[in-house]
Amino acid sequence: MDDATRQKVRDRARGCCEYCGLPQDFSGLLPFHVEHVRAKQHRGSDALENLCYACSRCNNFKGPNLSTHDPLTNQLVRLFDPRHDQWSDHFRMEGPIILGLTPEGRATVELLQMNESRRVILRAALRDEGKL
């Protein structure tokens, strides 16, 4: 993947994780990644429509996964796809907590551990400072 493609993905995401919304400027020492929504091992490509910007935590927890189980129904569901889904259709912020509104949203919140305590504390601080 070339640098121009990476920059397009970063610019499209406005420097924020397309899963949890964390701005890269406040991610600490861990770099953000240009992530394959559909992993190359699952025949995903380097095309812009298959790439998203993800913080290292979301990227690491997502890995090559395309699906997981909805924690409410235990049904196998696909994960949130930032290229084809609208964030607000699947998630809602309740203070610093990200709530999954759909099976896909709930499953993604759980698999990516979006509400791990340190992440919630960071989102709360950023919200209090008006930076999120």
N, C-alpha and C positions, 0 to 999 in steps of 0.2 A: 504494500500500500504506500502510495507516495505522500509527500508532505502536503501537497495541495489538497488532496482528499481529506487528510486528517484535519487540516485547517477548516475546510468546508463543514465537516461534522461538528467541530468545536463551535464555529460561528452559528450554525443552525440551532445548536442547543443553548446559545447565549452563555456559554461557560458554566452550565449547570448540569448535574446528573439528570438524565432523562427518566430515571426510575424514581429516585427519592427527592430530587429537586435541590440537593445541596450545591451551593455555588463553589466552584473550584477554588476561588480565592480564600475560602475558609475550611478547606479540607485537610489542612495540616501538611505534613511532609509527604503524604502518599499521593502520587500523581493520578490524574484521571486517565481513562483508557478510551480509545476508539474501539468499541465492542461490536462483535457480530451478533445481531439479533438471532439469526439462524447460524449456528456455528459452522465453520468450514467442514468439520467432520460429518455434518448433516447436509452437505451440499450447499451451504451458504456461500455467498460470494462477497467480494470486496466492493460491490456496487453501493452507491450512496443509500439506496432504499433498503439496504440490509445492515447499515451501520448506525450506531448511536453512541452518544457520549455518556460514559458511566464512571461514577466514583469507584475507587478501587474496591470498596466493600461490596457494593452492589454487583460489580463485575465478578469478583471472586465468588460470591454466593450463587450468582446465576450460573456461572460456568457455561457448559454447553447445553444446559437444560432448555427444553422447549415447553415442558409441561411439568405439573406436579399436582398434588391433591388439594382440593379446596378443604380448608380446615373445618368448615361448617358441615359440609355434606359428604366429605370423603370421596367425592367424585373426581376422577382425573380430568383436569382442565389445562388448557394452554396458558402460558404466562402472558402477562401484559406485553404488548408489542408497541414500542414507542413510534414506530414508523406507520402503523395502521390504526392504532387506537388513540383516543383522546384521553389524556390523563384524568380529566375531571369526570369522565364517564365511569371510571373504575376506582377512583380514590377521592378522599376528602380529608382535608386537614382539620383536626379537632385539637386546637392548641398546637403543641408540637408533635402530636401523634398523627400518623397516617393511617386512616381507616380504609379498608378495602370494601367497596360498595357492591362488587360483583364477584362471582366465583373466581374470575381471573384476577381481580384486584386482591381479594383475600389471600389467594394462593401466592401471589407475587409478594405481598407484604410479609408473609410468613417465610417463604423460601429465601428472600433477600434480607431477612431479619431487619427490616426497615425501622422497627421500633425498639431495637436494642438500646439499653439504657444510655450509653454514651452518645448515641445518635440523637436520642430524644433531648438530652441535656444540651447538646450543641444547637439543635433546631430551636429550642426554647431561648437560648442566649441570643441567637441570630434574630429571632422574632422580636425579642425585647429591645434590641438595638436597631430595629427597622431594616435589617439587612436580608430578610427572608420574607 
